[in-house]
Amino acid sequence: MITLPLDVPEGLLAALRRSPEDFARELRFAGAAAWYEQGALSQEMAAQLAGMDRTDFLLALARSGRDSFRVDFADLDRELSRE
């Protein structure tokens, strides 16, 4: 695993009322969720980035009001039009 240093503005954690550990966990989830929604990461890779298994990642997405599954409507139309 690669560790990346992150500079955080002075007072940010206090303003958010987050510990460094909570902030890091929430930041990882936010990034994973955003990249998953954009299609840049698979569910499995996004879950790994968030530090979760796939089930917990999908449940966390649902709890945060995000879509758990991406649907490509063009692919869906092609599938539905098959005989």
N, C-alpha and C positions, 0 to 999 in steps of 0.2 A: 504494500500500500504506500502511496505517496502522501506525504504531509505537506500542506501548503500553508505558509504563514499568511495571516490576514491582519492588516492594520485597521483598527476600528477607531473612529473619532472619539476623543475624550468625552465622557458623559453619555455616550449612546446607550450603553448597557443600563445605566441608572435611569435614563429617560424611558427605556422600554421595560424597566423593572425585570431584567433577565440576568441570570448568572451567565458567566462565559460558557458553561456547558449547555445550558438551555438555549442560548443564542446560537451556538454552533449547531445543535441538533435541529433547531427550527430553520436555520439558514440552509442546511443540507436538504431538508425536506422541501423547502420552497424552491430551491434550484432543481431538485429531482422532479418535482411536480411540474414545473414550468417546462423543462426540457422534454418530459414525457408528453405533455399536452401539445408541444410543437412537433412531436414525432422524431425528435433528435435522439431520444433514448427509448429502448424497449421497457416494458414493465419490469423485467428482471434487472436490467442495468439501473433503472431509476430507483428500484427498491434497494439495491446494493448501495447506491450513492446516499440514500436516505438512512442507511444503517438498519434496514428492516427486511423481513422476508416479504414475498409478493403479497400474501394475504394481508398482512398488517399494512403494507403500503396502500393497497386498494381500499382498505377500511379507512385509513387516514385521509385518503383523497375524498372519499364519500363524506366523512365527518366535516371536512373543510369546505364542502359544497362544490368540489371539482368533479369533473367527469372521470369515472374510473376506467371507462373503455372508450377508445377512439374508433369512430366509424368512418370509413372512406365510402361516401355515398355513391361514387362512380363504380367502385368495386361491388358494392351491394346491388346496384342496378344490374350490373353484368351477371351476377349470381342469380338474381331473381328472374332474369330474362332467359336463362338456360332452360331447355326443355328436358 
